[in-house]
Amino acid sequence: MGNATSCACSAEGPHSERRSMLHACGSTDEPAPTQPVQRRGDEGEEEIICRSPGVSTKQVDSAEFFKEVSERTALVYIERLPANDARSIASTTDGLSSRQSDISSRMRTKAMSMMQTTGLGVLAMLPGNLDKTRLASFREKLRLAGIDTTRWGIGGAKSIEHLFWEAYEQRGCIFTGIHLLGRLKRVTRLVKIRLVAEIYGVDHVLFSRMQFLHDGRTVERKQVPLRKLQWNSRPDEEFGECTEELYDEVCPYVENWQMGCRKTLEERLGLTQAWQAKHLVEDLEAYRYTTEDDVRSAGYPGLTTLYCIHEVSFRVRDPACAGVQVIGLPEGNEFATAEGDFNFHSQQDDDGLAIGTQLNIWAWGRESCTTPPGSGDGTGTHGSRTSGGSPRPSTISRVSRKGRESRILRDGLPPRRVPQPAMALKVTEKMEERMRQDRLRPPSNMLWASMEGMRTDWPRVKRIAAQILDPKYTLHRFNADLSAFPELNLYLLDDRMDDGAGSELMVNTKMSSGRSIGDEYQRTIGAFFAIYWMMRLDIDGKEGFTNGVDDHWKPLSITDEDDIRVSQADKRINFMKNAQWDFFRTLLMNAGLLEEKKSSSFFKSATKIQVNEQRLESLLALTAIHDIMKMNVLLPVVQKEHEPYRGYVAGDTIGDHDHALSYIMEYYPEMLPSFRELEPEEKRGVQLSQCNFCFNHGWFVQAEAPPGAIFTKFREALIRDHKSQMGQRDVALYFVHWLTDLAGAEPSPLAGCDKFVTKFPLPVLNSFLRSFEFIEKIASHTETEVMEEYLKTRWMENIPWPGPLPTGDAAIARMRLLCMAQMNAPWVLRDWDELVDQDKDVLSLELSRTGCVGQSFSANLVPRDASSRLEGPAFLVYYGPA
């Protein structure tokens, strides 16, 4: 927002006749304390105008605006951009409640909801109420330690009263070296919360973009919710130098930081612990503990600080739930929180506001919001040595997982993530040892090093396939057996490892997906679990797929919408009841994973479902390797003899993870233990999963596009890349993999297939499942034949039934409109009959074009011109359902 300075006023309460108003302040180079001025409006309405010294204000006629918003908001304020800055001051979401005022195109009036939070509660204190004797003694200690406090409290710096309150009342910091000249250091420990929600399909992070402080300062910065942990020791106790205990993740002198997470959300955002347990889930793998030493903050000039920071991430379970509207969801609206007794009217009093009170404007942003070092003080700089002079990294970025199993804000719910395999540490140590060897082996040195000497435990894999339909074969046993695939160990590598000479070797385990490597491991396990549950639909698979498992890995049966063992129990009950489970089974049969075996005797004949074990082994192997190339360090480099390869030339690193895996499978299959020993026919089916078919499933299901736009690239890829060796069952296997991969997309495999059950519209999923058996036929039928058969089936299966299958010039047009209209099909078909003949003719012809050379729908379903004159163009009705 440039360097505009903004002020705010809050309504005093629902029973107050007095209204508050904020006028925009001008632009200044440095934020200056605002000076509230009170005056009476023309009609007796009292207004508060916050004015910055030396900056003019402009009166706004507020009658109409306040009449509009007074009943739905608790905070109104005006922001103005600098004259040379045309950027929007809104957050990145589209749902913000904002209104352009009539003052200027540079000025915006905003109205939003505001919550009163406890903040620091009784710890907040008026500066005049501080113990003056102890304050004077504290000032003297700082002077003797060489700290010049003459600049404190002016020019944006905090006051000495604020530091005294922070140390002695809030207990948010301690001091080391207080009796050593030039060695005084402030030590504070923070909890920072990264709160993530999906808004319009994109992850957003909550941050406070503007803070109005007790002393009148307005600070503009992106700051995630944070809180200082309280020290058990008094700040004036003798700590001497900084000891290792003060740097450690678990410090005996400070409150438990896990509880600090709960308090942060409660004190800063007003979210009770019961609300947290219901609506938030923690991303355990995103946790970080870091230290930032010798930070020189603008907040307390001349004073260095050691920050010990616990960074924790939480995700909103269901952004569409009514209970999360208090934090601006689902649209991503801005909202405000007033901590403690913060009230702009109190700034007019002689005593002012209590230290520890403030008002925050919260916004949701797409970018990853970080708080700079010295987050409590503004920006600062930091060095890399401790107070004792010994070298120490200023930031320790290795993930710590101490006590991770207990750190879940779910109050009694079973764990959602699987633990690491018991042998993972030994295996990864061997992999890391090979990575240290200085050898260059194309096309991917790291993949060679990590997989060299590794073998898939095929007897164990075959045991999975043989036992998967055994009722006694549990999910817990299945999970243990997955260690047969050595590629899964790649997900367990750390980003730092010892190089054997006492220093650290950096391994770039950054994932191209943007998720953590731990998340990708959990998602891969989730895909495996989806396979397990889909294969066992007649045993316990439906319950596991829908509800997940309990603490003992037993599938949950949910019948009560208030069942506290799971989130969104109502959606799970609905999914269990209305999912088209037969379509799942049909897909597995078409892919050759399940087969019918008929037997007969003199008295009766029977059909038994059995597993095609070889086919299942191939699917399991594919699942083990399909996402490993999201790890950037493993990406291969195209060799001279293979160029060009899908647009890459020799020397290029293949950045697309699907193309990268295809390259390895095609030219270096020996690098992948779980792929190299598959039968040639099975290898082709696995390789098909990595093809880029340019296939838009929605276009087909909703009949938005003509056959050419939907299938031409798909069919070309089958012919070009696989020389027509692929059959219908290989295409079906492709969609089984697509389905299980998406089913495990949430990194919480023990909670069931959450992506489909709680976050995907069930009617859309059922439509996708129904469509698979038609799409599979593209291996042996033309694009138009596949499309026509699908349209006829959709018409006959539609509920309510639209009548006999149509024929004539408008048949294809009407069938496509039925698919696009979905639940509104009866009304759309009725309106079709009311169109004038000329409009019907145009739509009938254009919607009957195929977009395929030499192809037409059946002559009795389209106009003559569409079947006799195979011309174009053929139109795609983009977003047809809308």
FISE-477905 format. One record per residue (C-alpha): residue in three letters; y negated, z, x negated. Coordinates in steps of 0.02 Angstrom, whole numbers, padded with zeros to 5 digits, always signed. Layout:
BEGIN
ALAYZX/...
% end
This chain:
BEGIN
MET+00000+00000+00000/GLY-00114-00022-00150/ASN-00216+00133-00184/ALA-00277+00165-00009/THR-00301+00348+00034/SER-00241+00402+00206/CYS-00258+00562+00304/ALA-00170+00629+00457/CYS-00194+00749+00601/SER-00060+00820+00713/ALA-00071+00872+00894/GLU-00076+01059+00913/GLY+00060+01066+01044/PRO+00112+01008+01216/HIS+00005+01139+01303/SER-00153+01103+01205/GLU-00292+01003+01287/ARG-00361+00966+01116/ARG-00309+00801+01040/SER-00305+00757+00856/MET-00353+00594+00779/LEU-00349+00518+00607/HIS-00471+00389+00541/ALA-00435+00281+00391/CYS-00517+00330+00229/GLY-00575+00205+00101/SER-00497+00158-00063/THR-00519+00264-00217/ASP-00444+00254-00390/GLU-00375+00431-00380/PRO-00318+00527-00226/ALA-00452+00652-00180/PRO-00435+00805-00071/THR-00481+00763+00107/GLN-00616+00864+00193/PRO-00588+00883+00381/VAL-00746+00878+00486/GLN-00743+00934+00668/ARG-00856+00860+00801/ARG-00865+00835+00989/GLY-00836+00663+01063/ASP-00949+00582+01192/GLU-00841+00640+01337/GLY-00808+00813+01272/GLU-00645+00762+01186/GLU-00631+00848+01019/GLU-00583+00740+00872/ILE-00538+00778+00693/ILE-00600+00657+00563/CYS-00528+00677+00389/ARG-00653+00617+00262/SER-00639+00588+00076/PRO-00793+00635-00027/GLY-00906+00488-00059/VAL-00812+00374+00060/SER-00883+00320+00226/THR-00784+00331+00387/LYS-00796+00224+00540/GLN-00782+00291+00717/VAL-00644+00217+00826/ASP-00652+00208+01014/SER-00489+00299+01046/ALA-00485+00324+01235/GLU-00368+00181+01281/PHE-00255+00202+01131/PHE-00232+00389+01154/LYS-00200+00367+01339/GLU-00059+00247+01294/VAL+00026+00353+01161/SER-00014+00533+01206/GLU+00140+00557+01311/ARG+00262+00483+01186/THR+00204+00537+01015/ALA+00154+00690+00916/LEU+00065+00603+00772/VAL-00065+00466+00764/TYR-00151+00406+00607/ILE-00239+00254+00538/GLU-00208+00168+00372/ARG-00317+00038+00290/LEU-00269-00079+00149/PRO-00389-00118+00007/ALA-00491-00272+00044/ASN-00397-00374-00087/ASP-00223-00319-00031/ALA-00146-00412+00115/ARG+00024-00334+00103/SER+00095-00249+00255/ILE+00102-00062+00252/ALA+00254-00057+00365/SER+00426-00012+00302/THR+00557-00144+00276/THR+00632-00123+00448/ASP+00570-00216+00599/GLY+00577-00073+00722/LEU+00427+00027+00665/SER+00310+00092+00798/SER+00144+00023+00741/ARG-00014-00051+00817/GLN-00157-00149+00742/SER-00322-00067+00781/ASP-00477-00164+00830/ILE-00578-00107+00679/SER-00517-00233+00552/SER-00369-00341+00510/ARG-00347-00223+00362/MET-00327-00070+00472/ARG-00173-00012+00567/THR-00155+00129+00691/LYS+00016+00208+00695/ALA+00098+00322+00821/MET+00262+00408+00790/SER+00368+00557+00836/MET+00352+00716+00736/MET+00475+00859+00710/GLN+00429+01036+00661/THR+00547+01097+00525/THR+00569+01267+00447/GLY+00523+01204+00275/LEU+00519+01353+00159/GLY+00492+01472+00304/VAL+00438+01645+00254/LEU+00420+01590+00073/ALA+00263+01491+00116/MET+00109+01593+00071/LEU-00080+01579+00076/PRO-00155+01573-00100/GLY-00262+01724-00058/ASN-00108+01829-00021/LEU-00030+01809-00193/ASP-00018+01967-00300/LYS-00179+01953-00400/THR-00124+02073-00537/ARG+00037+01980-00571/LEU-00055+01814-00557/ALA-00178+01868-00692/SER-00034+01925-00803/PHE+00053+01759-00777/ARG-00105+01665-00822/GLU-00117+01765-00984/LYS+00065+01728-01028/LEU+00032+01543-01010/ARG-00123+01557-01121/LEU-00027+01650-01257/ALA+00109+01518-01250/GLY-00022+01385-01288/ILE-00038+01312-01113/ASP-00215+01260-01067/THR-00233+01284-00879/THR-00417+01238-00867/ARG-00373+01065-00798/TRP-00252+01131-00669/GLY-00300+01118-00487/ILE-00416+00970-00512/GLY-00394+00782-00525/GLY-00227+00782-00435/ALA-00149+00919-00541/LYS-00072+01071-00458/SER-00152+01242-00472/ILE-00091+01391-00570/GLU-00070+01479-00403/HIS+00054+01344-00352/LEU+00160+01368-00509/PHE+00154+01557-00487/TRP+00211+01539-00307/GLU+00349+01417-00359/ALA+00415+01536-00490/TYR+00394+01708-00410/GLU+00399+01674-00223/GLN+00502+01516-00201/ARG+00605+01555-00357/GLY+00613+01368-00388/CYS+00599+01379-00577/ILE+00617+01492-00728/PHE+00537+01487-00901/THR+00614+01486-01073/GLY+00524+01521-01236/ILE+00386+01611-01142/HIS+00349+01722-01294/LEU+00361+01579-01419/LEU+00202+01484-01456/GLY+00223+01302-01412/ARG+00403+01325-01350/LEU+00372+01368-01167/LYS+00478+01263-01050/ARG+00494+01262-00862/VAL+00673+01241-00799/THR+00704+01183-00621/ARG+00861+01121-00534/LEU+00852+00997-00391/VAL+00960+00926-00254/LYS+00912+00747-00208/ILE+00986+00669-00051/ARG+01012+00483-00029/LEU+01032+00459+00159/VAL+01099+00286+00203/ALA+01109+00200+00373/GLU+01153+00024+00425/ILE+01005-00053+00517/TYR+01026-00229+00587/GLY+01177-00252+00475/VAL+01088-00202+00314/ASP+01099-00036+00222/HIS+00934+00060+00220/VAL+00887+00220+00130/LEU+00775+00356+00201/PHE+00625+00408+00098/SER+00459+00496+00121/ARG+00327+00366+00084/MET+00178+00482+00108/GLN+00156+00669+00088/PHE+00007+00769+00151/LEU+00001+00929+00051/HIS-00067+01102+00089/ASP-00214+01082-00029/GLY-00278+00923+00056/ARG-00202+00799-00066/THR-00119+00642+00001/VAL+00019+00574-00110/GLU+00092+00401-00086/ARG+00263+00377-00166/LYS+00441+00340-00115/GLN+00531+00506-00123/VAL+00704+00541-00054/PRO+00733+00711+00027/LEU+00744+00841-00111/ARG+00737+01028-00135/LYS+00727+01150-00280/LEU+00876+01266-00294/GLN+00835+01451-00294/TRP+00864+01552-00452/ASN+00954+01718-00443/SER+00856+01783-00592/ARG+00671+01824-00595/PRO+00565+01699-00692/ASP+00496+01837-00804/GLU+00669+01887-00865/GLU+00695+01845-01049/PHE+00789+01681-01073/GLY+00731+01641-01249/GLU+00782+01464-01295/CYS+00867+01342-01175/THR+01052+01380-01183/GLU+01196+01265-01136/GLU+01220+01364-00975/LEU+01051+01302-00914/TYR+01105+01121-00941/ASP+01278+01138-00864/GLU+01319+01063-00694/VAL+01376+01233-00630/CYS+01246+01362-00682/PRO+01280+01547-00649/TYR+01096+01588-00628/VAL+01057+01476-00478/GLU+01115+01457-00298/ASN+01265+01350-00256/TRP+01206+01170-00255/GLN+01330+01115-00120/MET+01246+01236-00001/GLY+01081+01168-00066/CYS+01129+00999+00008/ARG+01141+01074+00181/LYS+00979+01170+00161/THR+00887+01014+00101/LEU+00930+00918+00258/GLU+00892+01068+00367/GLU+00727+01121+00287/ARG+00655+00948+00250/LEU+00717+00849+00401/GLY+00756+00983+00529/LEU+00940+00931+00539/THR+01051+01078+00582/GLN+01217+01102+00495/ALA+01307+01063+00658/TRP+01210+00898+00669/GLN+01253+00858+00489/ALA+01439+00888+00519/LYS+01438+00775+00671/HIS+01334+00629+00609/LEU+01348+00620+00419/VAL+01487+00582+00298/GLU+01469+00604+00111/ASP+01498+00465-00014/LEU+01594+00570-00140/GLU+01600+00436-00275/ALA+01410+00414-00273/TYR+01379+00592-00334/ARG+01285+00606-00499/TYR+01228+00753-00604/THR+01093+00715-00731/THR+00970+00808-00840/GLU+00795+00752-00888/ASP+00728+00855-01032/ASP+00554+00880-01102/VAL+00470+00795-00954/ARG+00281+00800-00969/SER+00218+00803-00792/ALA+00047+00762-00725/GLY+00070+00905-00601/TYR+00058+01040-00734/PRO-00031+00962-00885/GLY+00032+01026-01051/LEU+00191+01104-00980/THR+00360+01024-01016/THR+00504+01037-00895/LEU+00693+01024-00896/TYR+00755+00947-00733/CYS+00939+00967-00686/ILE+00972+00852-00540/HIS+01117+00841-00419/GLU+01107+00673-00330/VAL+01212+00664-00171/SER+01233+00521-00048/PHE+01269+00532+00138/ARG+01295+00394+00264/VAL+01253+00403+00449/ARG+01419+00380+00539/ASP+01354+00285+00690/PRO+01171+00229+00684/ALA+01182+00180+00868/CYS+01227+00356+00924/ALA+01094+00438+01032/GLY+01100+00595+00925/VAL+01024+00509+00773/GLN+00868+00448+00861/VAL+00778+00599+00789/ILE+00777+00512+00620/GLY+00713+00345+00684/LEU+00879+00258+00715/PRO+00946+00136+00764/GLU+00790+00027+00741/GLY+00729+00112+00582/ASN+00568+00183+00654/GLU+00453+00289+00551/PHE+00442+00472+00597/ALA+00355+00627+00532/THR+00404+00805+00492/ALA+00286+00953+00478/GLU+00358+01087+00365/GLY+00320+01268+00406/ASP+00150+01301+00487/PHE+00071+01141+00424/ASN-00078+01096+00535/PHE-00230+00996+00487/HIS-00343+01106+00592/SER-00302+01253+00480/GLN-00382+01162+00334/GLN-00549+01201+00415/ASP-00517+01387+00398/ASP-00575+01482+00246/ASP-00397+01527+00199/GLY-00332+01349+00216/LEU-00147+01312+00226/ALA-00004+01408+00148/ILE+00075+01345-00013/GLY+00244+01270+00032/THR+00187+01182+00191/GLN+00166+00995+00203/LEU+00182+00844+00316/ASN+00294+00695+00273/ILE+00293+00517+00340/TRP+00474+00456+00331/ALA+00526+00273+00326/TRP+00685+00173+00305/GLY+00684+00047+00164/ARG+00806-00083+00101/GLU+00772-00048-00081/SER+00857+00092-00175/CYS+00724+00227-00176/THR+00714+00338-00328/THR+00603+00483-00372/PRO+00525+00479-00544/PRO+00554+00617-00671/GLY+00454+00767-00623/SER+00475+00725-00442/GLY+00392+00882-00387/ASP+00239+00846-00490/GLY+00210+00661-00492/THR+00258+00546-00632/GLY+00290+00605-00806/THR+00366+00561-00972/HIS+00515+00637-01057/GLY+00593+00645-01227/SER+00770+00664-01286/ARG+00780+00827-01381/THR+00806+01005-01325/SER+00685+01144-01361/GLY+00793+01196-01507/GLY+00764+01028-01590/SER+00944+00968-01585/PRO+00975+00792-01521/ARG+01027+00787-01339/PRO+01029+00638-01221/SER+00889+00652-01096/THR+01003+00584-00960/ILE+01188+00624-00942/SER+01258+00491-00828/ARG+01445+00524-00831/VAL+01509+00561-00657/SER+01569+00738-00633/ARG+01703+00767-00502/LYS+01722+00956-00512/GLY+01764+01027-00343/ARG+01744+00859-00258/GLU+01878+00892-00126/SER+01779+01037-00053/ARG+01611+00952-00046/ILE+01620+00869+00125/LEU+01495+00898+00265/ARG+01629+00877+00397/ASP+01670+01057+00446/GLY+01856+01060+00474/LEU+01889+00872+00480/PRO+02029+00806+00369/PRO+01984+00719+00205/ARG+01949+00533+00221/ARG+01975+00473+00042/VAL+02138+00467-00053/PRO+02153+00564-00216/GLN+02177+00472-00380/PRO+02358+00442-00431/ALA+02433+00584-00532/MET+02469+00472-00682/ALA+02301+00383-00677/LEU+02225+00480-00822/LYS+02366+00438-00943/VAL+02369+00256-00893/THR+02181+00232-00907/GLU+02178+00319-01076/LYS+02299+00188-01142/MET+02194+00049-01066/GLU+02036+00118-01145/GLU+02122+00132-01313/ARG+02163-00054-01310/MET+01985-00095-01256/ARG+01918-00015-01415/GLN+02008-00143-01522/ASP+01888-00274-01585/ARG+01978-00433-01532/LEU+01911-00586-01444/ARG+02036-00663-01324/PRO+01969-00790-01199/PRO+01937-00809-01058/SER+01914-00621-01029/ASN+01937-00503-01174/MET+01926-00347-01065/LEU+02056-00410-00943/TRP+02176-00453-01085/ALA+02149-00283-01164/SER+02171-00183-01005/MET+02324-00276-00940/GLU+02414-00308-01105/GLY+02588-00233-01101/MET+02572-00186-00917/ARG+02713-00230-00800/THR+02729-00218-00613/ASP+02863-00097-00557/TRP+02953-00227-00450/PRO+03099-00114-00400/ARG+02973+00004-00325/VAL+02882-00139-00238/LYS+03046-00201-00166/ARG+03080-00025-00103/ILE+02914-00029-00009/ALA+02963-00192+00075/ALA+03137-00131+00116/GLN+03081+00036+00190/ILE+02918-00006+00276/LEU+03000-00010+00449/ASP+03095+00151+00417/PRO+03021+00289+00529/LYS+03051+00411+00386/TYR+02948+00309+00263/THR+02782+00401+00271/LEU+02606+00347+00227/HIS+02603+00479+00090/ARG+02757+00401+00010/PHE+02685+00227+00030/ASN+02525+00280-00057/ALA+02624+00352-00202/ASP+02726+00191-00217/LEU+02566+00088-00236/SER+02558+00146-00417/ALA+02686+00009-00447/PHE+02539-00113-00461/PRO+02454-00092-00632/GLU+02297-00187-00578/LEU+02246-00038-00470/ASN+02214+00061-00629/LEU+02065-00051-00666/TYR+01972+00039-00526/LEU+01993+00205-00616/LEU+01904+00160-00777/ASP+01750+00264-00818/ASP+01588+00181-00874/ARG+01586+00279-01037/MET+01729+00316-01155/ASP+01745+00378-01331/ASP+01756+00238-01460/GLY+01866+00341-01573/ALA+01725+00380-01695/GLY+01640+00517-01598/SER+01518+00408-01503/GLU+01528+00328-01333/LEU+01580+00150-01297/MET+01489+00079-01147/VAL+01600-00015-01024/ASN+01505-00106-00888/THR+01603-00057-00733/LYS+01463-00113-00618/MET+01531-00199-00463/SER+01459-00363-00401/SER+01474-00296-00223/GLY+01342-00163-00261/ARG+01464-00024-00218/SER+01532+00103-00340/ILE+01697+00069-00427/GLY+01769+00220-00335/ASP+01719+00144-00168/GLU+01806-00019-00211/TYR+01964+00077-00253/GLN+01959+00167-00086/ARG+01928+00003+00005/THR+02076-00078-00080/ILE+02186+00069-00030/GLY+02117+00049+00146/ALA+02177-00133+00148/PHE+02350-00074+00093/PHE+02352+00056+00232/ALA+02304-00078+00359/ILE+02458-00177+00305/TYR+02567-00023+00322/TRP+02503+00016+00497/MET+02508-00164+00559/MET+02688-00184+00503/ARG+02735-00024+00597/LEU+02649-00053+00764/ASP+02807-00005+00859/ILE+02827+00156+00758/ASP+02666+00246+00717/GLY+02554+00104+00663/LYS+02442+00098+00816/GLU+02397+00283+00798/GLY+02367+00269+00611/PHE+02264+00110+00624/THR+02156+00184+00761/ASN+02139+00369+00717/GLY+02194+00392+00537/VAL+02297+00541+00480/ASP+02283+00730+00472/ASP+02290+00845+00321/HIS+02478+00816+00309/TRP+02461+00626+00316/LYS+02531+00622+00493/PRO+02455+00496+00616/LEU+02333+00575+00738/SER+02353+00556+00925/ILE+02185+00567+01012/THR+02169+00585+01201/ASP+02013+00695+01217/GLU+01840+00620+01188/ASP+01784+00790+01122/ASP+01921+00798+00990/ILE+01833+00866+00836/ARG+01967+00803+00715/VAL+01890+00630+00713/SER+01721+00548+00732/GLN+01682+00442+00885/ALA+01839+00492+00979/ASP+01785+00393+01132/LYS+01785+00229+01035/ARG+01955+00268+00962/ILE+02030+00303+01133/ASN+01957+00140+01199/PHE+02023+00042+01049/MET+02197+00116+01068/LYS+02200+00066+01251/ASN+02118-00105+01248/ALA+02156-00183+01079/GLN+02267-00336+01095/TRP+02409-00268+00989/ASP+02522-00416+01032/PHE+02399-00531+00942/PHE+02421-00426+00783/ARG+02609-00448+00794/THR+02595-00635+00829/LEU+02490-00658+00672/LEU+02618-00564+00566/MET+02758-00671+00638/ASN+02664-00833+00606/ALA+02630-00779+00426/GLY+02815-00752+00397/LEU+02797-00566+00366/LEU+02901-00520+00518/GLU+03047-00621+00582/GLU+03155-00618+00735/LYS+03340-00601+00704/LYS+03450-00639+00853/SER+03621-00565+00872/SER+03747-00585+01011/SER+03913-00513+01063/PHE+04034-00540+01204/PHE+03935-00421+01315/LYS+03753-00454+01269/SER+03628-00538+01154/ALA+03484-00451+01066/THR+03332-00492+00961/LYS+03284-00380+00817/ILE+03123-00383+00716/GLN+03148-00376+00529/VAL+03041-00390+00374/ASN+03033-00543+00262/GLU+03033-00436+00107/GLN+02984-00572-00016/ARG+02836-00622+00091/LEU+02778-00442+00108/GLU+02791-00417-00080/SER+02674-00566-00103/LEU+02547-00493+00018/LEU+02552-00325-00070/ALA+02527-00409-00239/LEU+02380-00508-00170/THR+02300-00348-00103/ALA+02318-00265-00273/ILE+02224-00402-00366/HIS+02107-00479-00239/ASP+01949-00380-00282/ILE+01969-00338-00466/MET+01847-00475-00516/LYS+01708-00381-00429/MET+01707-00281-00591/ASN+01583-00383-00694/VAL+01661-00338-00861/LEU+01821-00431-00815/LEU+01742-00596-00765/PRO+01814-00744-00861/VAL+01721-00878-00960/VAL+01764-01060-00924/GLN+01853-01140-01071/LYS+01815-01315-01134/GLU+01979-01389-01075/HIS+01950-01330-00897/GLU+01772-01390-00865/PRO+01701-01423-00742/TYR+01775-01285-00636/ARG+01701-01266-00461/GLY+01526-01302-00527/TYR+01544-01203-00690/VAL+01544-01285-00862/ALA+01618-01227-01026/GLY+01542-01063-01084/ASP+01489-01009-00910/THR+01543-00841-00845/ILE+01615-00867-00671/GLY+01507-00753-00565/ASP+01593-00777-00397/HIS+01735-00651-00393/ASP+01847-00761-00285/HIS+01824-00911-00400/ALA+01851-00800-00551/LEU+02018-00739-00486/SER+02068-00917-00439/TYR+02029-00973-00617/ILE+02140-00838-00691/MET+02282-00873-00568/GLU+02274-01060-00603/TYR+02260-01060-00792/TYR+02305-00886-00855/PRO+02429-00812-00730/GLU+02509-00710-00869/MET+02354-00597-00869/LEU+02399-00531-00695/PRO+02566-00438-00696/SER+02578-00431-00507/PHE+02549-00618-00487/ARG+02641-00696-00633/GLU+02816-00652-00573/LEU+02799-00713-00395/GLU+02900-00864-00340/PRO+02804-01030-00352/GLU+02796-01049-00163/GLU+02728-00873-00144/LYS+02601-00903-00282/ARG+02530-01050-00184/GLY+02508-00941-00031/VAL+02419-00808-00133/GLN+02306-00936-00216/LEU+02256-01003-00046/SER+02174-00835-00007/GLN+02043-00868-00140/CYS+01990-01038-00074/ASN+01814-01063-00012/PHE+01848-01145+00156/CYS+01666-01137+00215/PHE+01741-01077+00378/ASN+01630-00992+00506/HIS+01745-00898+00623/GLY+01609-00864+00750/TRP+01571-01049+00770/PHE+01752-01079+00820/VAL+01780-00926+00931/GLN+01619-00956+01025/ALA+01633-01147+01020/GLU+01456-01160+00951/ALA+01498-01301+00831/PRO+01591-01467+00848/PRO+01762-01482+00762/GLY+01690-01571+00611/ALA+01569-01432+00566/ILE+01705-01301+00589/PHE+01857-01376+00506/THR+01816-01523+00393/LYS+01785-01419+00235/PHE+01936-01311+00279/ARG+02051-01461+00292/GLU+01979-01544+00137/ALA+02013-01387+00035/LEU+02194-01382+00094/ILE+02220-01564+00045/ARG+02115-01569-00115/ASP+02159-01402-00194/HIS+02338-01384-00136/LYS+02393-01565-00113/SER+02450-01532+00066/GLN+02583-01410+00006/MET+02520-01276+00124/GLY+02593-01250+00295/GLN+02544-01152+00449/ARG+02621-00992+00387/ASP+02515-01000+00227/VAL+02357-01017+00331/ALA+02419-00872+00438/LEU+02445-00767+00279/TYR+02265-00808+00232/PHE+02206-00732+00396/VAL+02319-00580+00379/HIS+02236-00546+00212/TRP+02064-00576+00288/LEU+02105-00455+00428/THR+02174-00315+00318/ASP+02035-00334+00191/LEU+01903-00313+00327/ALA+02001-00173+00411/GLY+01989-00073+00249/ALA+01805-00112+00219/GLU+01750+00068+00245/PRO+01792+00174+00089/SER+01881+00305+00194/PRO+02063+00249+00210/LEU+02131+00411+00282/ALA+02017+00393+00433/GLY+02105+00237+00495/CYS+02031+00062+00502/ASP+01856+00122+00545/LYS+01773-00047+00520/PHE+01866-00120+00668/VAL+01891+00036+00773/THR+01715+00110+00774/LYS+01598-00024+00705/PHE+01661-00190+00770/PRO+01644-00250+00951/LEU+01820-00243+01021/PRO+01801-00400+01130/VAL+01748-00498+00976/LEU+01897-00433+00876/ASN+02016-00479+01016/SER+01941-00653+01021/PHE+01964-00672+00833/LEU+02144-00615+00845/ARG+02179-00736+00986/SER+02104-00880+00887/PHE+02213-00862+00732/GLU+02366-00953+00801/PHE+02257-01104+00840/ILE+02168-01109+00672/GLU+02336-01102+00581/LYS+02377-01272+00654/ILE+02242-01356+00549/ALA+02376-01376+00416/SER+02468-01503+00525/HIS+02345-01560+00660/THR+02174-01643+00663/GLU+02016-01542+00683/THR+01985-01607+00860/GLU+02164-01575+00916/VAL+02151-01393+00862/MET+01983-01373+00948/GLU+02040-01452+01111/GLU+02195-01344+01125/TYR+02091-01188+01093/LEU+01962-01233+01226/LYS+02096-01264+01357/THR+02180-01097+01320/ARG+02016-01001+01326/TRP+01978-01076+01497/MET+02146-01031+01571/GLU+02145-00854+01498/ASN+01965-00811+01542/ILE+01936-00660+01653/PRO+01881-00689+01789/TRP+01978-00850+01804/PRO+01855-00995+01821/GLY+01976-01107+01915/PRO+02093-01251+01870/LEU+02074-01334+01701/PRO+01927-01454+01716/THR+01938-01641+01690/GLY+01809-01778+01690/ASP+01653-01814+01590/ALA+01591-01633+01588/ALA+01757-01547+01548/ILE+01731-01515+01362/ALA+01549-01468+01390/ARG+01595-01339+01522/MET+01736-01267+01417/ARG+01620-01245+01267/LEU+01488-01164+01376/LEU+01617-01041+01442/CYS+01657-00986+01264/MET+01473-00970+01217/ALA+01426-00874+01374/GLN+01565-00746+01352/MET+01545-00614+01490/ASN+01408-00718+01572/ALA+01520-00869+01595/PRO+01528-00861+01788/TRP+01338-00871+01801/VAL+01320-01007+01671/LEU+01452-01115+01755/ARG+01368-01086+01923/ASP+01200-01140+01851/TRP+01283-01295+01778/ASP+01320-01356+01952/GLU+01135-01340+01995/LEU+01076-01452+01852/VAL+01010-01626+01891/ASP+01130-01767+01851/GLN+01026-01830+01705/ASP+01035-01661+01616/LYS+01221-01647+01649/ASP+01248-01820+01573/VAL+01152-01776+01415/LEU+01241-01611+01388/SER+01412-01685+01429/LEU+01391-01821+01299/GLU+01314-01717+01160/LEU+01435-01571+01177/SER+01581-01694+01172/ARG+01538-01767+01002/THR+01666-01712+00871/GLY+01575-01740+00706/CYS+01739-01808+00635/VAL+01761-01988+00582/GLY+01879-02080+00700/GLN+01915-01929+00810/SER+01882-01897+00994/PHE+01934-01770+01124/SER+02054-01832+01258/ALA+01977-01974+01357/ASN+01998-01885+01524/LEU+01890-01738+01464/VAL+01734-01827+01397/PRO+01613-01967+01445/ARG+01668-02144+01401/ASP+01534-02160+01267/ALA+01604-02008+01177/SER+01780-02080+01165/SER+01743-02265+01144/ARG+01589-02255+01033/LEU+01629-02128+00898/GLU+01451-02100+00841/GLY+01344-01952+00790/PRO+01261-01842+00757/ALA+01357-01697+00834/PHE+01249-01546+00867/LEU+01287-01365+00823/VAL+01221-01245+00955/TYR+01169-01109+00834/TYR+01178-00933+00907/GLY+01248-01010+01066/PRO+01287-00843+01150/ALA+01104-00794+01137/
% end
